[in-house]
Amino acid sequence: MAVGDVYTVTKPTQETVMNRFATLLAALPLAGCLSIADAGALVDISVVDRRTGERLEVHRHQGRLYVAGTPGSGYAVQLHNRTAGRLLTVLSVDGVNAISGETAATSQSGYVLAPGQSTEVAGWRKSMDEVAAFYFTSLADSYAARTDRPRHVGVIAVAVFREGIAPAPAVARPSRDNDADALGGSASTGAAARAAPAAEAAADEAARGRQKETSRLGTGHGERLSAPTQYTDFRRATDHPAEIVSIHYDSRARLLAQGIIPRPRQLPQPNPFPGGFAPDPRS
């Protein structure tokens, strides 16, 4: 594998549940290496203005990271592997997987970064050659809202997995009686799982009802950009992410109103007519 390639991960096959994934290569490496937001121990994440190439300023507030976006401005998510090993990064934008377009889960497809690699993900993957550009837009125009999933608009996150070694071949397969338990499924668990989509739908409906009352920013599905990639193999060391790094975003006006961005100190204004008589000058 060449350093700098970006990889994507597909769903596991039945024989490789939870561990083995076919993955895609990341894009070409960025010039130089970055001390970005210092957001994670394994992966740094930042948001970059695609027109200027500048990273958006990160504001820390009550343990969270925030950036201010400008409506209509295209952006990319910049990722930097701080480790000496390969990492899988599952990218969620507004609660949607940036590769597959599924409602995001940590077990889904992601990009693999070589040791020390930095790369930019500039949009929703449409094929092995193109993405649809990320851009800041109104909540109603966001890709998540236009696919009826507006509830998690306003957060960009990466679930990070270390690479594991290949396990010994399995000797036995669980019997059918144990299949439900192996998938986390008792009868009551199954009922709860069936109830979850209804709860999600209700929450999304409530979020849609609030769209007219808010100027929150979301991420749109923009023009096609060239972003060639290819598959690779990656075996997760664990079923759960080694870390999850998140950056929240909204308009500058809303972040100011919420006290997330400190308001600039108002300097006293000069008065052209302060009154009184002319004093003697200092000697």
C-alpha positions as YAML, in Angstrom:
chain: A
units: angstrom
residues:
- id: 1
  name: MET
  ca: [0.00, 0.00, 0.00]
- id: 2
  name: ALA
  ca: [1.39, 3.39, -0.92]
- id: 3
  name: VAL
  ca: [1.44, 6.01, 1.82]
- id: 4
  name: GLY
  ca: [-1.17, 8.63, 1.06]
- id: 5
  name: ASP
  ca: [-3.77, 6.38, -0.52]
- id: 6
  name: VAL
  ca: [-7.25, 6.68, 1.00]
- id: 7
  name: TYR
  ca: [-9.40, 3.62, 1.56]
- id: 8
  name: THR
  ca: [-13.08, 2.92, 2.17]
- id: 9
  name: VAL
  ca: [-14.65, 0.05, 4.06]
- id: 10
  name: THR
  ca: [-17.63, -2.03, 2.91]
- id: 11
  name: LYS
  ca: [-19.95, -4.14, 5.02]
- id: 12
  name: PRO
  ca: [-18.47, -7.36, 6.45]
- id: 13
  name: THR
  ca: [-19.27, -10.69, 4.82]
- id: 14
  name: GLN
  ca: [-21.16, -13.31, 6.84]
- id: 15
  name: GLU
  ca: [-17.91, -15.19, 7.57]
- id: 16
  name: THR
  ca: [-16.14, -12.09, 8.87]
- id: 17
  name: VAL
  ca: [-18.78, -10.49, 11.09]
- id: 18
  name: MET
  ca: [-17.42, -7.68, 13.32]
- id: 19
  name: ASN
  ca: [-13.75, -7.93, 12.35]
- id: 20
  name: ARG
  ca: [-12.79, -8.20, 8.67]
- id: 21
  name: PHE
  ca: [-13.72, -5.43, 6.24]
- id: 22
  name: ALA
  ca: [-12.87, -4.69, 2.62]
- id: 23
  name: THR
  ca: [-11.77, -1.07, 2.59]
- id: 24
  name: LEU
  ca: [-11.09, 1.86, 0.24]
- id: 25
  name: LEU
  ca: [-7.87, 3.84, -0.07]
- id: 26
  name: ALA
  ca: [-7.78, 7.48, 1.09]
- id: 27
  name: ALA
  ca: [-6.89, 10.27, -1.38]
- id: 28
  name: LEU
  ca: [-3.44, 11.64, -2.13]
- id: 29
  name: PRO
  ca: [-1.47, 12.91, 0.89]
- id: 30
  name: LEU
  ca: [-1.52, 16.56, 1.86]
- id: 31
  name: ALA
  ca: [1.66, 18.56, 1.68]
- id: 32
  name: GLY
  ca: [3.26, 18.83, 5.10]
- id: 33
  name: CYS
  ca: [1.90, 17.58, 8.37]
- id: 34
  name: LEU
  ca: [-0.42, 19.30, 10.65]
- id: 35
  name: SER
  ca: [-1.08, 19.99, 14.22]
- id: 36
  name: ILE
  ca: [-4.78, 20.47, 13.59]
- id: 37
  name: ALA
  ca: [-7.23, 20.83, 16.46]
- id: 38
  name: ASP
  ca: [-5.37, 18.39, 18.70]
- id: 39
  name: ALA
  ca: [-8.79, 16.80, 19.03]
- id: 40
  name: GLY
  ca: [-7.84, 13.15, 19.37]
- id: 41
  name: ALA
  ca: [-4.97, 11.00, 20.54]
- id: 42
  name: LEU
  ca: [-5.03, 8.89, 17.35]
- id: 43
  name: VAL
  ca: [-6.55, 11.15, 14.69]
- id: 44
  name: ASP
  ca: [-6.71, 14.93, 14.35]
- id: 45
  name: ILE
  ca: [-9.79, 16.27, 12.61]
- id: 46
  name: SER
  ca: [-10.38, 19.76, 11.25]
- id: 47
  name: VAL
  ca: [-12.71, 21.53, 8.83]
- id: 48
  name: VAL
  ca: [-11.13, 23.28, 5.83]
- id: 49
  name: ASP
  ca: [-12.56, 25.98, 3.57]
- id: 50
  name: ARG
  ca: [-12.16, 24.46, 0.08]
- id: 51
  name: ARG
  ca: [-11.86, 27.85, -1.64]
- id: 52
  name: THR
  ca: [-9.09, 29.31, 0.54]
- id: 53
  name: GLY
  ca: [-7.55, 26.11, 1.93]
- id: 54
  name: GLU
  ca: [-7.67, 27.59, 5.44]
- id: 55
  name: ARG
  ca: [-8.74, 25.57, 8.45]
- id: 56
  name: LEU
  ca: [-11.74, 26.98, 10.27]
- id: 57
  name: GLU
  ca: [-10.93, 28.29, 13.73]
- id: 58
  name: VAL
  ca: [-11.84, 25.81, 16.47]
- id: 59
  name: HIS
  ca: [-13.65, 27.07, 19.59]
- id: 60
  name: ARG
  ca: [-13.76, 24.96, 22.74]
- id: 61
  name: HIS
  ca: [-16.88, 25.24, 24.88]
- id: 62
  name: GLN
  ca: [-17.95, 22.97, 27.76]
- id: 63
  name: GLY
  ca: [-15.81, 20.09, 26.52]
- id: 64
  name: ARG
  ca: [-16.91, 20.32, 22.87]
- id: 65
  name: LEU
  ca: [-15.21, 21.63, 19.74]
- id: 66
  name: TYR
  ca: [-17.07, 24.06, 17.44]
- id: 67
  name: VAL
  ca: [-16.43, 25.78, 14.12]
- id: 68
  name: ALA
  ca: [-18.42, 28.55, 12.45]
- id: 69
  name: GLY
  ca: [-19.54, 27.86, 8.88]
- id: 70
  name: THR
  ca: [-20.64, 30.30, 6.19]
- id: 71
  name: PRO
  ca: [-23.77, 29.39, 4.18]
- id: 72
  name: GLY
  ca: [-22.85, 28.43, 0.61]
- id: 73
  name: SER
  ca: [-19.20, 27.81, 1.45]
- id: 74
  name: GLY
  ca: [-17.71, 24.46, 0.39]
- id: 75
  name: TYR
  ca: [-15.65, 22.59, 2.94]
- id: 76
  name: ALA
  ca: [-13.64, 19.42, 3.43]
- id: 77
  name: VAL
  ca: [-12.94, 17.30, 6.50]
- id: 78
  name: GLN
  ca: [-9.20, 16.97, 7.06]
- id: 79
  name: LEU
  ca: [-7.93, 13.85, 8.82]
- id: 80
  name: HIS
  ca: [-4.43, 13.20, 10.11]
- id: 81
  name: ASN
  ca: [-3.20, 9.85, 11.45]
- id: 82
  name: ARG
  ca: [-0.96, 10.66, 14.42]
- id: 83
  name: THR
  ca: [0.16, 7.06, 14.92]
- id: 84
  name: ALA
  ca: [2.74, 4.67, 13.47]
- id: 85
  name: GLY
  ca: [0.06, 2.16, 12.39]
- id: 86
  name: ARG
  ca: [-2.82, 2.07, 9.92]
- id: 87
  name: LEU
  ca: [-6.15, 3.38, 11.18]
- id: 88
  name: LEU
  ca: [-9.73, 3.02, 9.95]
- id: 89
  name: THR
  ca: [-11.74, 6.27, 10.17]
- id: 90
  name: VAL
  ca: [-15.53, 6.00, 9.86]
- id: 91
  name: LEU
  ca: [-16.73, 9.51, 8.94]
- id: 92
  name: SER
  ca: [-20.19, 10.73, 9.96]
- id: 93
  name: VAL
  ca: [-21.55, 14.10, 8.76]
- id: 94
  name: ASP
  ca: [-24.90, 15.15, 10.21]
- id: 95
  name: GLY
  ca: [-25.43, 11.57, 11.40]
- id: 96
  name: VAL
  ca: [-24.96, 10.17, 7.87]
- id: 97
  name: ASN
  ca: [-22.06, 7.95, 6.72]
- id: 98
  name: ALA
  ca: [-20.01, 9.97, 4.22]
- id: 99
  name: ILE
  ca: [-19.30, 6.90, 2.05]
- id: 100
  name: SER
  ca: [-22.47, 4.82, 2.01]
- id: 101
  name: GLY
  ca: [-25.11, 7.47, 2.82]
- id: 102
  name: GLU
  ca: [-26.53, 5.20, 5.52]
- id: 103
  name: THR
  ca: [-27.63, 6.52, 8.90]
- id: 104
  name: ALA
  ca: [-24.22, 6.43, 10.54]
- id: 105
  name: ALA
  ca: [-23.01, 3.57, 12.75]
- id: 106
  name: THR
  ca: [-19.46, 2.82, 13.84]
- id: 107
  name: SER
  ca: [-19.55, -0.64, 12.19]
- id: 108
  name: GLN
  ca: [-19.89, 0.84, 8.68]
- id: 109
  name: SER
  ca: [-17.55, 1.77, 5.84]
- id: 110
  name: GLY
  ca: [-14.70, 4.22, 6.40]
- id: 111
  name: TYR
  ca: [-11.38, 5.49, 5.11]
- id: 112
  name: VAL
  ca: [-8.08, 3.83, 5.99]
- id: 113
  name: LEU
  ca: [-5.12, 6.12, 6.72]
- id: 114
  name: ALA
  ca: [-1.51, 4.97, 6.49]
- id: 115
  name: PRO
  ca: [0.88, 5.83, 9.36]
- id: 116
  name: GLY
  ca: [1.32, 9.61, 9.58]
- id: 117
  name: GLN
  ca: [-0.98, 10.20, 6.60]
- id: 118
  name: SER
  ca: [-3.11, 13.32, 6.18]
- id: 119
  name: THR
  ca: [-6.02, 13.55, 3.75]
- id: 120
  name: GLU
  ca: [-9.13, 15.59, 2.97]
- id: 121
  name: VAL
  ca: [-12.61, 14.18, 2.44]
- id: 122
  name: ALA
  ca: [-14.51, 16.78, 0.39]
- id: 123
  name: GLY
  ca: [-17.92, 15.18, -0.06]
- id: 124
  name: TRP
  ca: [-20.40, 12.32, -0.05]
- id: 125
  name: ARG
  ca: [-18.95, 9.39, -2.02]
- id: 126
  name: LYS
  ca: [-20.90, 8.70, -5.21]
- id: 127
  name: SER
  ca: [-18.53, 6.22, -6.89]
- id: 128
  name: MET
  ca: [-14.92, 5.05, -6.77]
- id: 129
  name: ASP
  ca: [-14.00, 8.24, -8.67]
- id: 130
  name: GLU
  ca: [-16.28, 11.03, -7.43]
- id: 131
  name: VAL
  ca: [-17.87, 12.66, -4.40]
- id: 132
  name: ALA
  ca: [-20.73, 15.18, -4.10]
- id: 133
  name: ALA
  ca: [-19.23, 18.26, -2.43]
- id: 134
  name: PHE
  ca: [-19.85, 19.18, 1.20]
- id: 135
  name: TYR
  ca: [-21.07, 22.76, 1.62]
- id: 136
  name: PHE
  ca: [-22.70, 24.69, 4.45]
- id: 137
  name: THR
  ca: [-26.37, 25.35, 3.85]
- id: 138
  name: SER
  ca: [-29.69, 25.78, 5.61]
- id: 139
  name: LEU
  ca: [-31.02, 22.92, 7.71]
- id: 140
  name: ALA
  ca: [-33.88, 22.36, 5.24]
- id: 141
  name: ASP
  ca: [-31.45, 22.07, 2.30]
- id: 142
  name: SER
  ca: [-29.05, 19.70, 4.08]
- id: 143
  name: TYR
  ca: [-28.54, 16.20, 2.67]
- id: 144
  name: ALA
  ca: [-29.67, 14.71, 5.99]
- id: 145
  name: ALA
  ca: [-32.94, 16.68, 5.99]
- id: 146
  name: ARG
  ca: [-33.58, 15.99, 2.30]
- id: 147
  name: THR
  ca: [-33.28, 12.27, 3.07]
- id: 148
  name: ASP
  ca: [-35.64, 12.65, 6.08]
- id: 149
  name: ARG
  ca: [-32.93, 12.44, 8.78]
- id: 150
  name: PRO
  ca: [-32.52, 15.99, 10.16]
- id: 151
  name: ARG
  ca: [-32.12, 15.16, 13.84]
- id: 152
  name: HIS
  ca: [-28.31, 15.02, 13.98]
- id: 153
  name: VAL
  ca: [-27.50, 17.93, 11.69]
- id: 154
  name: GLY
  ca: [-24.60, 20.07, 12.90]
- id: 155
  name: VAL
  ca: [-21.93, 17.56, 13.90]
- id: 156
  name: ILE
  ca: [-18.99, 15.99, 12.08]
- id: 157
  name: ALA
  ca: [-17.46, 12.94, 13.76]
- id: 158
  name: VAL
  ca: [-14.90, 10.22, 13.14]
- id: 159
  name: ALA
  ca: [-14.89, 6.79, 14.80]
- id: 160
  name: VAL
  ca: [-11.30, 5.51, 14.83]
- id: 161
  name: PHE
  ca: [-10.24, 1.84, 14.80]
- id: 162
  name: ARG
  ca: [-6.75, 0.40, 15.20]
- id: 163
  name: GLU
  ca: [-5.70, -2.45, 12.91]
- id: 164
  name: GLY
  ca: [-5.66, -5.96, 14.39]
- id: 165
  name: ILE
  ca: [-3.91, -9.17, 13.49]
- id: 166
  name: ALA
  ca: [-5.67, -12.04, 11.73]
- id: 167
  name: PRO
  ca: [-7.30, -14.43, 14.22]
- id: 168
  name: ALA
  ca: [-6.90, -18.22, 14.12]
- id: 169
  name: PRO
  ca: [-9.47, -19.99, 11.92]
- id: 170
  name: ALA
  ca: [-12.80, -20.59, 13.66]
- id: 171
  name: VAL
  ca: [-13.32, -24.20, 14.76]
- id: 172
  name: ALA
  ca: [-17.05, -24.26, 15.28]
- id: 173
  name: ARG
  ca: [-20.09, -22.21, 14.41]
- id: 174
  name: PRO
  ca: [-22.75, -21.51, 17.10]
- id: 175
  name: SER
  ca: [-25.94, -23.54, 16.76]
- id: 176
  name: ARG
  ca: [-29.12, -21.93, 15.48]
- id: 177
  name: ASP
  ca: [-30.40, -21.77, 19.07]
- id: 178
  name: ASN
  ca: [-27.53, -19.43, 19.89]
- id: 179
  name: ASP
  ca: [-27.86, -17.24, 16.81]
- id: 180
  name: ALA
  ca: [-30.17, -14.74, 18.50]
- id: 181
  name: ASP
  ca: [-27.79, -14.35, 21.44]
- id: 182
  name: ALA
  ca: [-24.78, -14.03, 19.13]
- id: 183
  name: LEU
  ca: [-26.52, -11.10, 17.40]
- id: 184
  name: GLY
  ca: [-27.63, -9.61, 20.71]
- id: 185
  name: GLY
  ca: [-31.18, -10.78, 20.13]
- id: 186
  name: SER
  ca: [-33.47, -12.13, 22.82]
- id: 187
  name: ALA
  ca: [-37.22, -11.70, 22.26]
- id: 188
  name: SER
  ca: [-37.31, -8.57, 24.42]
- id: 189
  name: THR
  ca: [-34.20, -7.17, 22.72]
- id: 190
  name: GLY
  ca: [-35.79, -7.78, 19.33]
- id: 191
  name: ALA
  ca: [-38.90, -5.88, 20.41]
- id: 192
  name: ALA
  ca: [-36.75, -2.99, 21.59]
- id: 193
  name: ALA
  ca: [-34.86, -3.02, 18.28]
- id: 194
  name: ARG
  ca: [-38.16, -2.89, 16.38]
- id: 195
  name: ALA
  ca: [-39.32, 0.02, 18.55]
- id: 196
  name: ALA
  ca: [-36.12, 2.02, 17.90]
- id: 197
  name: PRO
  ca: [-36.93, 2.97, 14.28]
- id: 198
  name: ALA
  ca: [-40.33, 4.31, 15.40]
- id: 199
  name: ALA
  ca: [-38.64, 6.48, 18.04]
- id: 200
  name: GLU
  ca: [-36.08, 7.69, 15.46]
- id: 201
  name: ALA
  ca: [-38.88, 8.53, 13.01]
- id: 202
  name: ALA
  ca: [-40.75, 10.52, 15.67]
- id: 203
  name: ALA
  ca: [-37.61, 12.46, 16.57]
- id: 204
  name: ASP
  ca: [-36.89, 13.20, 12.90]
- id: 205
  name: GLU
  ca: [-40.47, 14.41, 12.43]
- id: 206
  name: ALA
  ca: [-40.06, 16.77, 15.39]
- id: 207
  name: ALA
  ca: [-36.79, 18.04, 13.92]
- id: 208
  name: ARG
  ca: [-38.50, 18.68, 10.57]
- id: 209
  name: GLY
  ca: [-41.18, 20.66, 12.39]
- id: 210
  name: ARG
  ca: [-38.49, 22.93, 13.83]
- id: 211
  name: GLN
  ca: [-36.81, 23.63, 10.49]
- id: 212
  name: LYS
  ca: [-38.87, 26.76, 9.84]
- id: 213
  name: GLU
  ca: [-38.04, 28.13, 13.29]
- id: 214
  name: THR
  ca: [-34.26, 27.95, 13.09]
- id: 215
  name: SER
  ca: [-31.35, 29.13, 11.01]
- id: 216
  name: ARG
  ca: [-29.13, 26.18, 11.94]
- id: 217
  name: LEU
  ca: [-26.56, 25.12, 9.39]
- id: 218
  name: GLY
  ca: [-26.39, 21.71, 7.76]
- id: 219
  name: THR
  ca: [-24.27, 20.09, 5.05]
- id: 220
  name: GLY
  ca: [-25.52, 20.03, 1.48]
- id: 221
  name: HIS
  ca: [-25.07, 17.54, -1.38]
- id: 222
  name: GLY
  ca: [-23.19, 19.63, -3.94]
- id: 223
  name: GLU
  ca: [-21.41, 19.41, -7.27]
- id: 224
  name: ARG
  ca: [-19.39, 16.36, -8.26]
- id: 225
  name: LEU
  ca: [-15.69, 16.47, -7.43]
- id: 226
  name: SER
  ca: [-12.97, 14.11, -8.61]
- id: 227
  name: ALA
  ca: [-11.83, 11.91, -5.71]
- id: 228
  name: PRO
  ca: [-10.40, 8.58, -6.94]
- id: 229
  name: THR
  ca: [-10.14, 5.77, -4.40]
- id: 230
  name: GLN
  ca: [-9.64, 2.01, -4.27]
- id: 231
  name: TYR
  ca: [-10.33, -0.94, -1.98]
- id: 232
  name: THR
  ca: [-8.00, -2.43, 0.58]
- id: 233
  name: ASP
  ca: [-8.27, -4.97, 3.41]
- id: 234
  name: PHE
  ca: [-8.48, -3.93, 7.05]
- id: 235
  name: ARG
  ca: [-9.14, -6.01, 10.15]
- id: 236
  name: ARG
  ca: [-10.37, -4.10, 13.17]
- id: 237
  name: ALA
  ca: [-8.49, -4.80, 16.39]
- id: 238
  name: THR
  ca: [-11.71, -4.35, 18.40]
- id: 239
  name: ASP
  ca: [-15.44, -4.18, 17.77]
- id: 240
  name: HIS
  ca: [-15.65, -0.76, 19.42]
- id: 241
  name: PRO
  ca: [-13.79, 2.39, 18.30]
- id: 242
  name: ALA
  ca: [-10.50, 3.22, 19.99]
- id: 243
  name: GLU
  ca: [-11.76, 6.84, 20.01]
- id: 244
  name: ILE
  ca: [-14.49, 9.04, 18.59]
- id: 245
  name: VAL
  ca: [-13.59, 12.63, 17.68]
- id: 246
  name: SER
  ca: [-16.35, 15.20, 17.01]
- id: 247
  name: ILE
  ca: [-16.56, 18.78, 15.79]
- id: 248
  name: HIS
  ca: [-19.88, 20.63, 16.02]
- id: 249
  name: TYR
  ca: [-20.69, 23.46, 13.62]
- id: 250
  name: ASP
  ca: [-23.22, 26.24, 13.12]
- id: 251
  name: SER
  ca: [-23.40, 29.80, 11.82]
- id: 252
  name: ARG
  ca: [-21.20, 32.39, 13.51]
- id: 253
  name: ALA
  ca: [-24.29, 34.36, 14.59]
- id: 254
  name: ARG
  ca: [-25.78, 31.37, 16.40]
- id: 255
  name: LEU
  ca: [-22.48, 30.43, 18.04]
- id: 256
  name: LEU
  ca: [-22.11, 34.02, 19.26]
- id: 257
  name: ALA
  ca: [-25.68, 34.03, 20.58]
- id: 258
  name: GLN
  ca: [-25.03, 30.80, 22.51]
- id: 259
  name: GLY
  ca: [-21.81, 32.17, 24.02]
- id: 260
  name: ILE
  ca: [-19.70, 29.53, 22.26]
- id: 261
  name: ILE
  ca: [-17.72, 32.21, 20.41]
- id: 262
  name: PRO
  ca: [-16.81, 35.04, 22.81]
- id: 263
  name: ARG
  ca: [-18.10, 38.43, 21.72]
- id: 264
  name: PRO
  ca: [-15.35, 40.94, 20.86]
- id: 265
  name: ARG
  ca: [-14.73, 43.49, 23.61]
- id: 266
  name: GLN
  ca: [-16.35, 46.83, 22.76]
- id: 267
  name: LEU
  ca: [-13.79, 49.66, 22.85]
- id: 268
  name: PRO
  ca: [-14.98, 53.07, 24.08]
- id: 269
  name: GLN
  ca: [-15.91, 55.35, 21.18]
- id: 270
  name: PRO
  ca: [-14.44, 58.88, 20.97]
- id: 271
  name: ASN
  ca: [-16.86, 61.77, 21.55]
- id: 272
  name: PRO
  ca: [-16.37, 64.71, 19.17]
- id: 273
  name: PHE
  ca: [-18.07, 67.15, 21.63]
- id: 274
  name: PRO
  ca: [-17.03, 66.24, 25.17]
- id: 275
  name: GLY
  ca: [-17.78, 69.79, 26.39]
- id: 276
  name: GLY
  ca: [-15.84, 72.12, 28.75]
- id: 277
  name: PHE
  ca: [-13.17, 74.75, 28.10]
- id: 278
  name: ALA
  ca: [-9.76, 74.32, 26.54]
- id: 279
  name: PRO
  ca: [-7.14, 73.44, 29.20]
- id: 280
  name: ASP
  ca: [-3.52, 74.56, 29.09]
- id: 281
  name: PRO
  ca: [-1.25, 72.08, 27.31]
- id: 282
  name: ARG
  ca: [1.24, 70.07, 29.30]
- id: 283
  name: SER
  ca: [4.69, 71.59, 29.41]
...
